[in-house]
Amino acid sequence: MRSFLSVGDQVTFSKTVGESDVYLFAGITGDFSPNHIDEAFMRKTTFGHRIAHGALLVGYMSTASTKILERYAGAPDSDTPVSLGYDRIRFIRPVFIGDTVTVRYTVESADPETRRTRSKIEVCTEDQSLVAVAEHIMKWVPDNEDPEGEKDHA
């Protein structure tokens, strides 16, 4: 496995969640829950404000995984990383429009036999409140291997 990632490698990605992010995400996904788009409705709830989609946070997690791969972009004879998915995703606290979140992506294991890396993801707000966690599994596919023909099960 030529992943050029090592256990302990880490990257962060920060983003302020804007109203346009939430509305555009709702439009793309079709998720127009009042939790995300109806401020008057949400004022009557314990949250008091609209909350960002959890799946939007997963998108930010994906951005962090892409950023860590930029470290070896163009390396000769490198394998191709392919996401196998996110496990143990939990949304611990709400993220409100206007919150700045930071995703911390840390490589926790690299298994040459299964050609996989596993990474821990933590998402915090600017006051360091943990709002989401996940584990990301990446498969490293050799360039001469046909990924469509693989019999791979996560």
N, C-alpha and C positions, 0 to 999 in steps of 0.2 A: 504494500500500500504506500503510495507516494502522495501523501496528503499535504505535506509541508505544514501541517498543524500539529502542535504538541500539547500534551496535557498541561493545563495552566494558561495557555494562550487566552487572551481576553480582549474584548472590544466593547465599547459603549456607543449607543446611539441615543440622542436626545431630540425631542420634538414637543412643541407646544400644540396641544390638541385644539384646533380652531373650530369654530362653528361650521365653516365650509367643509372641513374634513368630515365632520359627522353627517352633514347633509349630503355631501357627495357620496359617502360610503353607503348611506341609506338608499340613495338612488341606484347605485351600482348593484347592491344586494337585494333591494326590495324590502328591506327591514325598516319599516316606518313605525315601529313601536313608539308609543307616546313617551316611553322612558328616554328616548333619544331625541325626539323632535318637538315635544310639547312642553314648553316651560311652565305654562299655567297648570297643567296636569301634575307635573313633577313637584311644583311648590306645595301641593297638598300631601306629599309623601314624606317619609322619613329622610329621604335624600335631599329634598328641598330644591334641587336643580336637575336639569337634564344630565344624563350620564352617557359617556361614549360607549359604543358597541365593544363588547369583549373581543369580537373577531377583528376589530380595528387594531386592538393591541397585539393580536397574533400577527397582523400585518407588519407592525413595528418590530416584532420578534424576527420575522423573516428578513427585514432590512438589516438587522444586526448580523444575521447569519451570512448575508451577502457581503457585508463589510469585512468580516473576518476572512473571507475567501479572497478579498482583494490583495491580501498580503503575498499571495503567491501567483497572482495572475500573470500568465505568460511564462511561467517556469517550464523549462524543457522536460519532456517525458512525464508530465504530471497527469494524475488520474482526474477524471471528471467527477465533481461532487454532485450528488443528487439527493434532495431531501426525501427521507422516508416518512417524515411527519413529526408531530409534536405529541408527546405523552405527558400525562399528569398536569394538564393545564388547569390552573385554578385562578379565578378572579376573586381576590381577597377583599378588596375595597373598591368603591366606585372611583372612576376617573371622570372628572367634570370638564366641561368645555372651559378652556383657559388654563387647565393644569399643564405643566411641563412634566413629561415623563422621560425617564432615562432607562433604557434597556441595557442590562449588563449580561453579556454572553460569554460564558467561560467553558472552554473545552475540559471535560472531566475524564474522558477515557478515549483511547484509540486502540482498536482491536484489529491487527493486521489479518487475522484468520477470517473474520467475517467482513473485513474491509469497511468497518463502520467507526464513526466517531459519535460520541454522546456528549452533549453540552448542556450545562445548567443555564437557565435563563431566569433573571429576576428583573421585574419592572418596578421602579420606585417613582414617586412624585418628588417635587423639589424639596419637600420637607422630610425626605427619606422614608416616607411611608411605603411599605411594600404593598403593591396593588395587584400584582399578577406574578405567577411563576409557571415554568414549564421545563420539560426536557426535550431537546431537539436531537433527532437521530439523522445522521448523514451517511449515505453509502458512497463509497469511492469506486467508480467504475473505470476500468482500464479503457483506453481509447480503442483498442482492438476488440473489445467485447461488445456484443450486440445487446443493449439493455432491454430491447423488446423481447428477445429470446430467453432472457433470464427467468428462472423459476425462483424468484426471490419473494420471501414472505417476511414482513416485519415481525 
